[in-house]
Structure formats: structure tokens, C-alpha cells
Amino acid sequence: MSYNLFLDDSRNPRDVKWVELPLVAWTVVRNYREFVETIQRDGVPRIVSFDHDLADEHYKEFARATDPKTIDKQIKYETLTEKTGYDCAKWLANFCVDKGIPIPLYYLHSLNGIGCANIHSILESARKVMNEGTSGNPTGGSTGERQDDVG
């Protein structure tokens, strides 16, 4: 089944005006669980568009951060209950590497710039692992584990 996956806790694809998303039909998922279940059921999508902060607790922590230059150090995502778009990207990267499936085309529509950079980094690391034919996974952990440092 060929489909396109849009990950966001509140927005729909038509709400995103700051990134030029393709005009395609989207399957919308709102959280990590729905993201994983959809891919396990339907396979890797053709396109994925990622939001980073997927729960109110993420926004509250982001709002509490005081220095924009070190915001990634101020928010302790590992202490939060809900997983982020970065966790989804890590899961997808490991899933694709484990199965030998190419990383799909992806867009980053999150307004969290650091979150976007981290998602981009993990997916490109997975592409590099796959292109070089090296073994292992791009996050250094098993699918679904949280890793704060992205290589």
C-alpha cells in the first residue's frame, strides 16, 4: 500500500503554510503509538511529514526554556511521558535499517528548529548507514529507545 504519513498532534496538512508540502492524500497520525502502529500495519510510507512536539507537556517545557541558544539542553525530553517526533524518526530509522528498506522522502514542518535538526540528523544518519552497507542501527539503541545525542 502506497501512502503518505503526516505526524502532528493538532494540525492537519492543509494547516501547514510555512513548508510547501506536496498536494497528496495524507494519513494523519497524532502520536508515537499511532505512528508506529500505522507503519507496522501498512508498511513504510512514500512520504512522511514530521512535527516534533506532540503533546502539551512538550510545549510547556519549550515555553519554560530561557535561552534559545541552549534550549536543547534545557528541556529534558527523557523525563517527559509522551514521545516526540524525534522518537518517531528514530523508530523509523531503526525499522528501515533493520528491514533494509530505504528511508522515505520526508518533510519537517515542526516549528521547533532544534527538533527539526535532530530529526533530519537521525534520518540522514540512517541513510548513510544503509548506503555504506554497514551493520548496526543509526541511533546506537534498539527501536524506540530514547537517545539524546544524535551523531
Contacts in CASP RR format, 6 or more apart in sequence:
PFRMAT RR
TARGET T0000
AUTHOR 0000-0000-0000
METHOD contacts of the structure
MODEL  1
MSYNLFLDDSRNPRDVKWVELPLVAWTVVRNYREFVETIQRDGVPRIVSF
DHDLADEHYKEFARATDPKTIDKQIKYETLTEKTGYDCAKWLANFCVDKG
IPIPLYYLHSLNGIGCANIHSILESARKVMNEGTSGNPTGGSTGERQDDV
G
1 42 0 8 1.000
1 43 0 8 1.000
2 45 0 8 1.000
2 46 0 8 1.000
3 25 0 8 1.000
3 27 0 8 1.000
3 42 0 8 1.000
3 45 0 8 1.000
3 46 0 8 1.000
4 22 0 8 1.000
4 24 0 8 1.000
4 25 0 8 1.000
4 26 0 8 1.000
4 27 0 8 1.000
4 45 0 8 1.000
4 46 0 8 1.000
4 47 0 8 1.000
4 48 0 8 1.000
4 49 0 8 1.000
5 26 0 8 1.000
5 27 0 8 1.000
5 29 0 8 1.000
5 35 0 8 1.000
5 38 0 8 1.000
5 39 0 8 1.000
5 45 0 8 1.000
5 47 0 8 1.000
5 48 0 8 1.000
5 49 0 8 1.000
6 12 0 8 1.000
6 13 0 8 1.000
6 26 0 8 1.000
6 27 0 8 1.000
6 28 0 8 1.000
6 29 0 8 1.000
6 48 0 8 1.000
6 49 0 8 1.000
7 29 0 8 1.000
7 30 0 8 1.000
7 35 0 8 1.000
7 48 0 8 1.000
7 49 0 8 1.000
7 50 0 8 1.000
7 51 0 8 1.000
7 54 0 8 1.000
7 85 0 8 1.000
7 88 0 8 1.000
8 28 0 8 1.000
8 30 0 8 1.000
8 49 0 8 1.000
8 51 0 8 1.000
8 54 0 8 1.000
8 109 0 8 1.000
9 30 0 8 1.000
9 31 0 8 1.000
9 51 0 8 1.000
9 53 0 8 1.000
9 54 0 8 1.000
9 55 0 8 1.000
10 30 0 8 1.000
11 51 0 8 1.000
11 109 0 8 1.000
12 26 0 8 1.000
12 28 0 8 1.000
13 21 0 8 1.000
13 26 0 8 1.000
13 28 0 8 1.000
13 49 0 8 1.000
16 49 0 8 1.000
16 109 0 8 1.000
18 109 0 8 1.000
18 111 0 8 1.000
19 49 0 8 1.000
19 107 0 8 1.000
19 108 0 8 1.000
19 109 0 8 1.000
21 49 0 8 1.000
21 107 0 8 1.000
21 109 0 8 1.000
22 47 0 8 1.000
24 47 0 8 1.000
26 49 0 8 1.000
27 38 0 8 1.000
27 42 0 8 1.000
27 45 0 8 1.000
29 35 0 8 1.000
29 38 0 8 1.000
30 54 0 8 1.000
31 54 0 8 1.000
31 55 0 8 1.000
31 82 0 8 1.000
31 83 0 8 1.000
32 54 0 8 1.000
32 82 0 8 1.000
32 83 0 8 1.000
32 84 0 8 1.000
32 85 0 8 1.000
32 87 0 8 1.000
32 88 0 8 1.000
32 91 0 8 1.000
35 85 0 8 1.000
35 88 0 8 1.000
35 91 0 8 1.000
35 92 0 8 1.000
36 88 0 8 1.000
36 91 0 8 1.000
39 45 0 8 1.000
39 92 0 8 1.000
39 95 0 8 1.000
44 92 0 8 1.000
44 95 0 8 1.000
44 96 0 8 1.000
44 99 0 8 1.000
44 101 0 8 1.000
44 104 0 8 1.000
45 104 0 8 1.000
46 104 0 8 1.000
46 105 0 8 1.000
47 104 0 8 1.000
47 105 0 8 1.000
47 106 0 8 1.000
47 107 0 8 1.000
48 92 0 8 1.000
48 104 0 8 1.000
48 105 0 8 1.000
48 106 0 8 1.000
48 107 0 8 1.000
49 106 0 8 1.000
49 107 0 8 1.000
49 108 0 8 1.000
49 109 0 8 1.000
50 85 0 8 1.000
50 88 0 8 1.000
50 89 0 8 1.000
50 106 0 8 1.000
50 107 0 8 1.000
50 108 0 8 1.000
50 109 0 8 1.000
50 110 0 8 1.000
50 116 0 8 1.000
50 119 0 8 1.000
51 85 0 8 1.000
51 109 0 8 1.000
51 110 0 8 1.000
52 58 0 8 1.000
52 84 0 8 1.000
52 85 0 8 1.000
52 86 0 8 1.000
52 110 0 8 1.000
52 112 0 8 1.000
52 113 0 8 1.000
52 115 0 8 1.000
52 116 0 8 1.000
52 118 0 8 1.000
52 119 0 8 1.000
53 59 0 8 1.000
53 62 0 8 1.000
53 84 0 8 1.000
53 85 0 8 1.000
53 110 0 8 1.000
53 112 0 8 1.000
54 82 0 8 1.000
54 83 0 8 1.000
54 84 0 8 1.000
54 85 0 8 1.000
55 80 0 8 1.000
55 81 0 8 1.000
55 82 0 8 1.000
57 80 0 8 1.000
57 81 0 8 1.000
57 82 0 8 1.000
58 75 0 8 1.000
58 77 0 8 1.000
58 80 0 8 1.000
58 82 0 8 1.000
58 84 0 8 1.000
61 75 0 8 1.000
61 76 0 8 1.000
61 77 0 8 1.000
61 80 0 8 1.000
62 71 0 8 1.000
62 75 0 8 1.000
62 112 0 8 1.000
64 74 0 8 1.000
64 75 0 8 1.000
65 71 0 8 1.000
65 74 0 8 1.000
65 75 0 8 1.000
66 74 0 8 1.000
67 74 0 8 1.000
71 114 0 8 1.000
72 114 0 8 1.000
72 115 0 8 1.000
72 118 0 8 1.000
77 84 0 8 1.000
77 86 0 8 1.000
77 146 0 8 1.000
77 148 0 8 1.000
78 146 0 8 1.000
78 148 0 8 1.000
83 146 0 8 1.000
84 115 0 8 1.000
85 110 0 8 1.000
85 115 0 8 1.000
85 119 0 8 1.000
86 115 0 8 1.000
86 118 0 8 1.000
86 119 0 8 1.000
86 122 0 8 1.000
87 144 0 8 1.000
87 146 0 8 1.000
89 118 0 8 1.000
89 119 0 8 1.000
89 122 0 8 1.000
89 123 0 8 1.000
90 122 0 8 1.000
90 139 0 8 1.000
90 143 0 8 1.000
90 144 0 8 1.000
90 145 0 8 1.000
90 146 0 8 1.000
90 147 0 8 1.000
91 143 0 8 1.000
91 144 0 8 1.000
92 103 0 8 1.000
92 104 0 8 1.000
92 123 0 8 1.000
92 126 0 8 1.000
93 103 0 8 1.000
93 122 0 8 1.000
93 123 0 8 1.000
93 125 0 8 1.000
93 126 0 8 1.000
93 137 0 8 1.000
93 138 0 8 1.000
93 139 0 8 1.000
94 126 0 8 1.000
94 137 0 8 1.000
94 138 0 8 1.000
94 139 0 8 1.000
94 141 0 8 1.000
94 142 0 8 1.000
94 143 0 8 1.000
94 144 0 8 1.000
95 101 0 8 1.000
95 143 0 8 1.000
96 102 0 8 1.000
96 103 0 8 1.000
96 104 0 8 1.000
96 126 0 8 1.000
96 130 0 8 1.000
97 126 0 8 1.000
97 129 0 8 1.000
97 130 0 8 1.000
97 136 0 8 1.000
97 137 0 8 1.000
97 138 0 8 1.000
98 137 0 8 1.000
98 143 0 8 1.000
100 130 0 8 1.000
102 127 0 8 1.000
102 130 0 8 1.000
103 123 0 8 1.000
103 126 0 8 1.000
103 127 0 8 1.000
103 130 0 8 1.000
106 119 0 8 1.000
106 123 0 8 1.000
108 116 0 8 1.000
108 119 0 8 1.000
108 120 0 8 1.000
110 116 0 8 1.000
110 119 0 8 1.000
118 150 0 8 1.000
121 150 0 8 1.000
121 151 0 8 1.000
122 138 0 8 1.000
122 139 0 8 1.000
122 150 0 8 1.000
125 138 0 8 1.000
125 139 0 8 1.000
125 150 0 8 1.000
125 151 0 8 1.000
126 137 0 8 1.000
126 138 0 8 1.000
128 138 0 8 1.000
129 136 0 8 1.000
129 137 0 8 1.000
129 138 0 8 1.000
137 143 0 8 1.000
139 145 0 8 1.000
139 147 0 8 1.000
139 150 0 8 1.000
140 147 0 8 1.000
141 147 0 8 1.000
END
